[in-house]
Amino acid sequence: MISSADALQPAIILVRPQLGENIGKAARAMLNFGLTDLRLVAPRDGWPNPNAGPAASGADIVLANAQVFETLANAVADCGHVYATTVRRRDLVKPVVTPEEAARTIHAEAGRSALVFGPERSGLETDDVALARTIVTVPINPEFGSLNLAQAVILLAYEWSKGVALAQPPLNELDPPAPQADLEGLITSTVTMLERVDYFIPPERRTATERSLRTLLTKPAWSAREVQMMRGILGAIEKGPRGN
């Protein structure tokens, strides 16, 4: 049983979900394990969806409080650690963990985390995964790696719920990870500075280069203070020596 109502639960984010029934089933899976923060990114059939309620089987509080966002970046803006769930190999170099490992980290860190799930048919796109700091992959039969949306949600929700009653605070008082919005500001500032010195050459490699830069800047668990310091450093570099 969930013993701490104050536990800072992760947000469950469904990116471009296609069917209301699947949203409802995901909400049911969430509430089974004490999760209530559901966020929807550009649901295909809009929101609210009349087909979600019956499939939720009583998880009405999750659906009633669901938030809708136009972009994934907006949905994770207040989250310090973003986990992308995917079973596919990608050309992004990011830490890869199991649901159990992700749950342990979520409990050990201060601040809000997000677990991000892709559309039912295609899963998350590469640019969606690029927003995350860590990839979560479920060890699964390589000859049949097919999980539906609710199954994926329930696996991660279950692992998180196991640690609620037993979670211990970090041994040392740590600054919470910077919200994703702060990290996006650092990335944007860095890209802007690089544009001014014609770094993105040849132009056809720009998209791949920006993804590599994003991967580099999302690897560390930046705190808000560290992000602010890095932006100050970039600003000082751009201005040049004092007195010039």
N, C-alpha and C positions, 0 to 999 in steps of 0.2 A: 504494500500500500504506500502511496506517496505520503511521506510524513512531514514534508516541509512545504507549506504553501508559498513560502518566500523564495524557494529555489528559483534561480534565474534560468528559466527553461529556454532551449533554443527555439528560434522561429522555424517553422516548416514552410518552405517557399515552393510553390508549384509554378513552373514557368510554362506559359502557354498551354495550360491543360485543355483537353479537347472535349471531354464529356462531363456533364454535371454529375452523372452517377459515380464517376471516378473521383471527383472532388469530394462527394459525400462519403465514399468508402475510405478515402484518405483521412477525412475528419473523424470518422469512427475509429480508425486505427490510432490516431493521435490521442483521442480522449481515453481509449483503453489504457494508455500509459501516462496519463496526466498532462499531456501537451494540449495547449489551447491557442497558441499564437500561429494562426494560419494566414499566409499572405499569398495572393494570387497575382501573377504577372500576365497581363493581356490574355485572360481566358477567352478561348475561341468563340464561345456562345454567349459572352457577356456575363454579368453578375448583378443581382442574384439569379440563380438557375433553378427552376422548379424541380428539376430531376435530382438535385443534390440532397434535398431533405429526406426523402424516403430511403435513399441509399445510406444516409448517415445513421439510421437506426437509433435516433435519440441523441446524437451528438450535436444538438441544436445550438448549444452555446458556442461551439467552434465555428459553425457556419455564420451565426449571427454577428460574431466579432471579426470575421474574416475581412482583411484589408485588401484592396485592389490597387495595383500599381501599373503604370504603363511600361516601365522598364525594370530589368533586374537590378540595375545600379541604384534606382530609387528604392527598391524593396529592401536592399541590404545596407542602406546608408547609415543606419544606427548600429550596425553589427560589427563587432571587433574581429571576428574570425568567421570566414565564409567557407563552408565545405560543399564541394560539388560532387554529387553522386553520379557515377558513370561506370560502366563495365568495359567501355571501349578504350583501346590504346589511342593515344593522341601524341602530337608532336610538341606538347607542352611539358616542360620540366618542372614538376611540382611534387611535393611530398605526397605519397600515396599511403593511406591507412585503412584499416578495417573498421567496421562500425564500432567494435569494442574499443579500439584505440581512440577513435574520435570521441566516444562518450567519455572516456577517462580525461581527455584533454579539455573537453567542454566543462566538466565538473571542476577541474583544477584551475581554470582560468577565470579571472574576473571579467565582467562585461557580457554582452549578448552575443551569442553565436547564431549562425543560420545554416540550416541543412537544405540544400537546393536540389530539386528534382525536375527533370525535363519532361517534355510532352510524351504522351503514351507511346506513340509510334516511333519517334526518332531519337528521343532522349535529348540531353543538352547539346547545344551547338558549341563549337570550339570557342567562340567569343564569350559564351556564357561561362564556360569552364575557366577562361582566362581571368574572369573577375574574382575567382575563388583563390584562397591561399593554400588550400589542401584538397586533394581528391579522396573521396571515400569509395572504395570498391568492395563489394560483397564477394567473398570466396564462393564460387558457384561452379556447377558442372560445366566445363568448357565446351561440352557437346550440346548443351542446352542452357544457354545463359539468358533465359527469358523470365524476367520478373514483371508483374504488372505494377502499376503505380502504388496501389494500397499495400501490396506486399513489401515493396521497397521502403515505404514510410514506416510500416509496422516493425521491420527489422531494426531500423535505426532508433525508433521510439522505444522499443523494448530495451535495447542496450543502454540508452540514456536512463531509463527508469530504474535499472538495476542499481545505479549509483546514487540515487537521490537520498535515501536514508543513511547511506554510509559515507557520502562524500565528505572529505575533510578539507579544510581551507589550506591554501599553500603554506609551506613552512615559513616562507618569507613574504612579507607584505609586498605585493607586486602591483605596478600600475596596470590597469586594464588595457587590453589592446585598443589601438585607435579605432574609432568608428570607420566604416568603409568610406564614408563621405570625406573624412580627413585624408585618407589614403588616396582617394581619387584626386583630391586637390594637389597632393604631392606629385602624382603621376602627370597630371595636366601641366603643372608648373615645369616639370622636367622636360616634357615634350615641347612646350612652348620655347624654352631656352634652346633646345636642340634644333628646332626649326630655324631660329635666328642665326645659327652658325652653319646652316645647310648640312646638318648631320645626316638627314634621311636621303642619302644618295647611294645607289640609283633609286628613283621614285618607285619603281615597281617592287622594290623590296621593303617599302615603308610599312606595310601591314604586318609582315613577319617580324620586322625590327621592333615595332611598337609592342607586339605580343611578347617578344623576348624581354623588352624593358619592363613590361607589366609583371612578368614572371619574376624578374629580378627584384622588383620593389615590393612584391607581395610575399616573398619568402620569409623575411624576418617578421617576428611578432611585434611590429612597431607599436609603441605606446603613443598616445596623443602628444605627450611632451616631446618624444623623439621626432615625430612627424613635424611638429612646429619648429624644432631645431633645424631639421633638414631643409625646411622651406626657407628659414632664415639664412642658412648657408648658401642656398641657391640664389637668394636675393642679393646677398653680399657679393657673390661672384659676379653676378650680372652688373652690379653698380661699379665694380672695380675698386682699386685702392682709394681710401678716403683722401679727399683733397684734390682729386683729379677732376 
